[in-house]
Amino acid sequence: MTFREARDSEIDVLVAMMRDLYRHDGVPFDEANARQVSLELLGSPDQGSIWVIESEGDAAGYMILTFGFSIEYGGRHGFIDELFVRREFRGSGFGTLAIEHATSVCRSLGMKTILLEVAFENARAHELYYRIGFREHGRRLMSRAI
């Protein structure tokens, strides 16, 4: 398995995997928006990156790592915005290795913390994240459209 930064030319493959992730999580999917903001992120490496997870030349999944800033978390931090492993590659350690890769990227940029969010119903992901050291912090991530 390898990780490499996605290219603009792969947007169709990325959007197809995003559609699968959103369907799996039961979240409405706006393809035009996903395409537009993914291309924006691909052109803004200071904001984060999209990584393709490859296995023997096949796109096994993707991960979106963005950057934020928080006093509580020691300044600049990483946020795993999306992590998706295609069904046929699940259970093979790809998710764990993807998070280790994101952690390594953040560490190399001097970040001290990496965050992620997970659906309450996704017990399998909860188990993985707890096993590799993530902890809930007793608060809920909330959002408001502006």
C-alpha positions as CSV (number, residue, x, y, z in Angstrom):
1,M,0.0,0.0,0.0
2,T,1.1,3.5,-0.8
3,F,-0.1,7.0,-0.2
4,R,0.3,9.8,-2.7
5,E,-1.2,13.2,-3.1
6,A,-4.2,13.2,-5.5
7,R,-4.0,15.1,-8.8
8,D,-6.7,17.2,-10.4
9,S,-7.0,14.6,-13.2
10,E,-8.3,12.1,-10.6
11,I,-11.3,14.1,-9.5
12,D,-13.8,11.7,-11.0
13,V,-12.3,8.7,-9.1
14,L,-12.2,10.8,-5.9
15,V,-15.8,12.0,-6.3
16,A,-17.0,8.4,-6.9
17,M,-15.4,7.3,-3.6
18,M,-16.8,10.3,-1.8
19,R,-20.3,9.3,-3.0
20,D,-19.7,5.8,-1.6
21,L,-18.5,7.3,1.8
22,Y,-21.5,9.6,2.1
23,R,-23.9,6.8,1.2
24,H,-22.3,4.5,3.8
25,D,-22.6,7.3,6.4
26,G,-26.1,8.2,5.4
27,V,-25.1,11.8,4.6
28,P,-26.6,13.7,1.7
29,F,-24.1,14.1,-1.1
30,D,-23.8,17.2,-3.3
31,E,-21.6,16.0,-6.2
32,A,-21.0,19.5,-7.7
33,N,-20.0,20.9,-4.3
34,A,-17.7,17.9,-3.6
35,R,-16.0,18.3,-7.0
36,Q,-15.6,22.1,-6.6
37,V,-14.2,22.1,-3.0
38,S,-11.9,19.1,-3.7
39,L,-10.4,20.9,-6.6
40,E,-10.0,24.0,-4.5
41,L,-8.2,22.0,-1.8
42,L,-6.0,20.3,-4.4
43,G,-4.9,23.8,-5.4
44,S,-4.3,25.0,-1.8
45,P,-1.6,22.9,-0.2
46,D,-1.4,25.3,2.7
47,Q,-5.0,24.3,3.7
48,G,-4.4,20.6,3.5
49,S,-4.2,17.7,1.1
50,I,-6.1,14.8,-0.4
51,W,-4.3,11.5,-0.4
52,V,-5.0,8.5,-2.6
53,I,-4.6,5.2,-0.8
54,E,-3.2,2.7,-3.4
55,S,-2.9,-1.0,-3.4
56,E,-1.0,-2.6,-6.3
57,G,-2.0,0.4,-8.6
58,D,-5.7,0.4,-7.6
59,A,-7.3,3.3,-5.7
60,A,-8.2,1.5,-2.4
61,G,-9.5,4.7,-0.8
62,Y,-8.7,8.3,0.0
63,M,-8.1,10.6,2.9
64,I,-8.6,14.3,3.3
65,L,-6.3,16.0,5.8
66,T,-6.9,19.7,6.5
67,F,-5.2,22.2,8.8
68,G,-6.7,24.3,11.5
69,F,-5.6,26.4,14.4
70,S,-6.6,26.1,18.1
71,I,-5.2,27.5,21.2
72,E,-6.4,24.5,23.1
73,Y,-4.6,22.1,20.8
74,G,-1.3,23.9,20.7
75,G,-1.6,26.0,17.6
76,R,-1.8,24.6,14.1
77,H,-3.4,21.1,14.0
78,G,-4.4,18.5,11.5
79,F,-8.0,17.3,10.9
80,I,-8.9,14.1,9.1
81,D,-11.9,15.4,7.3
82,E,-12.7,12.2,5.4
83,L,-11.2,8.8,5.4
84,F,-12.6,6.1,3.1
85,V,-11.4,2.6,2.3
86,R,-13.3,0.7,-0.4
87,R,-15.2,-2.3,0.9
88,E,-12.9,-4.9,-0.7
89,F,-9.9,-3.4,1.1
90,R,-11.4,-3.0,4.6
91,G,-10.1,-5.0,7.5
92,S,-6.5,-5.1,6.0
93,G,-5.0,-2.3,8.1
94,F,-5.4,0.4,5.5
95,G,-7.3,2.7,7.8
96,T,-4.7,2.4,10.5
97,L,-1.9,3.0,8.1
98,A,-3.7,6.1,6.6
99,I,-4.0,7.6,10.1
100,E,-0.4,6.9,10.8
101,H,0.5,8.6,7.5
102,A,-1.6,11.7,8.4
103,T,0.0,11.7,11.8
104,S,3.5,11.6,10.2
105,V,2.6,14.5,7.9
106,C,1.3,16.6,10.8
107,R,4.3,15.8,12.9
108,S,6.6,16.9,10.0
109,L,4.8,20.2,9.9
110,G,5.3,20.8,13.7
111,M,1.7,20.0,14.7
112,K,1.0,18.5,18.1
113,T,-2.5,17.3,17.6
114,I,-4.6,15.5,15.0
115,L,-8.4,15.5,15.2
116,L,-11.1,13.5,13.3
117,E,-14.8,13.0,13.5
118,V,-16.8,9.8,13.3
119,A,-20.5,9.0,12.9
120,F,-22.0,7.9,16.2
121,E,-23.3,4.7,14.5
122,N,-20.0,3.7,13.0
123,A,-18.9,1.3,15.7
124,R,-16.2,-0.3,13.6
125,A,-14.5,3.1,13.1
126,H,-14.9,4.0,16.8
127,E,-13.1,0.8,17.7
128,L,-10.2,1.5,15.3
129,Y,-9.8,5.1,16.5
130,Y,-9.8,4.1,20.2
131,R,-7.4,1.3,19.5
132,I,-4.8,3.7,18.0
133,G,-5.1,6.3,20.7
134,F,-7.9,8.7,19.8
135,R,-10.1,9.8,22.7
136,E,-13.4,11.6,22.9
137,H,-13.1,15.0,24.6
138,G,-16.6,15.2,26.1
139,R,-17.9,17.8,23.6
140,R,-19.7,17.6,20.3
141,L,-18.5,19.0,17.0
142,M,-21.3,21.3,15.8
143,S,-21.7,23.3,12.6
144,R,-23.8,26.1,11.2
145,A,-24.0,27.1,7.6
146,I,-23.2,30.7,6.8
